[in-house]
Amino acid sequence: MTGSSGLVGSELVPALAADGHRVVRLLRGRSDAPDVLSWDPMEGRIDAAGLEGIDAVVHLAGAGIGDKKWTPDRKREIRESRVRGTTLLSETLASLTKTPAVLVSAAAVGFYGPRADEVLTEESSRGEGWLAEVVEDWEAATSAAEKAGIRVVRVRSGPILSAEGGILKRMLFPFKAGVGGRIGTGRQYMSWITLGDEVGAIRHVLTGEDLSGPVNLTAPNPVTNTEFTKTLGGIVHRPTAIPTPVRFLKIPYGAELVFNLLLSGQRVVPRRLVESGYRFQHEHLESALRELLGKSAD
């Protein structure tokens, strides 16, 4: 697994271990720790010999998309960390004497671009914009593994909800302070998924031998930003009538990131995941947020 120390990876490692799997982590830098292999995507270095005999690979590594302003240098880092890292891993797996059965490679619903209220499935076309182009190149970087006969699953994740990190943790402070509100018109869709279902879905596609290609990792019921705002505000018992001033968001994050990740959205549904028999822990936003935040219904 790459990206094992991130929000998803740190939950997925113990979950896979509990399933009876031995998890080998690919980490930057050299280490003598057990079940750790070394790689450096930017230098094109990877412990190929250590990967011999691996049954399955989960690739989650890459620079964060939503945590820093999209300066030219940051955009280059985001693209290269994904495309170069995925290419290195994919080509290395393809060259092994015994290739793994499956590669699950992270992607994002940003592939679909800003699409208003259009319902989007895995069959939908790529959208417009820089982020959609990055995700397309990121997914294409798995082609060497696919050509080598490895079952490749490209999981397109939506915003992952967890009280421990990600978008929800960043939203909690202003909402608890009573200054949380809709962003922009509030009509943009948020195709959310809980961390528990993200981990559960990855475990599901690892063993679902009929699944390959793109798979949307989002809850079955996406909501608009207005719905999300009202639901979260109601759960923490705070008003949400005043919209969030967009100009203040642009200061730390920049206009391009704010437009692409906050002011526009995608109405994505997990058609292939549902058809494959995955059962969601959380299908509806309110029950998901209540469990995550430990807030029972009044």
HELIX and SHEET records of a PDB file:
HELIX    1   1 GLY A    9  ALA A   18  1                                  10    
HELIX    2   2 ALA A   48  LEU A   51  1                                   4    
HELIX    3   3 PRO A   72  SER A   95  1                                  24    
HELIX    4   4 VAL A  109  TYR A  112  5                                   4    
HELIX    5   5 TRP A  130  ALA A  140  1                                  11    
HELIX    6   6 SER A  143  LYS A  147  1                                   5    
HELIX    7   7 GLY A  166  LYS A  176  1                                  11    
HELIX    8   8 LEU A  195  THR A  207  1                                  13    
HELIX    9   9 ASN A  225  ILE A  235  1                                  11    
HELIX   10  10 VAL A  246  TYR A  253  1                                   8    
HELIX   11  11 ALA A  255  LEU A  257  1                                   3    
HELIX   12  12 VAL A  258  LEU A  263  3                                   6    
HELIX   13  13 ARG A  271  GLU A  275  1                                   5    
HELIX   14  14 LEU A  285  LEU A  293  1                                   9    
SHEET    1   A 3 ARG A  25  LEU A  27  0                                        
SHEET    2   A 3 VAL A  36  ASP A  40  1                                        
SHEET    3   A 3 ARG A  45  ILE A  46 -1                                        
SHEET    1   B 4 ALA A  56  HIS A  59  0                                        
SHEET    2   B 4 VAL A 102  ALA A 108  1                                        
SHEET    3   B 4 ARG A 151  SER A 157  1                                        
SHEET    4   B 4 GLY A 213  LEU A 217  1                                        
SHEET    1   C 2 VAL A 119  LEU A 120  0                                        
SHEET    2   C 2 ARG A 267  VAL A 268  1                                        
SHEET    1   D 2 ILE A 160  LEU A 161  0                                        
SHEET    2   D 2 ILE A 193  THR A 194  1                                        
SHEET    1   E 2 TYR A 189  MET A 190  0                                        
SHEET    2   E 2 VAL A 223  THR A 224 -1                                        
END                                                                             
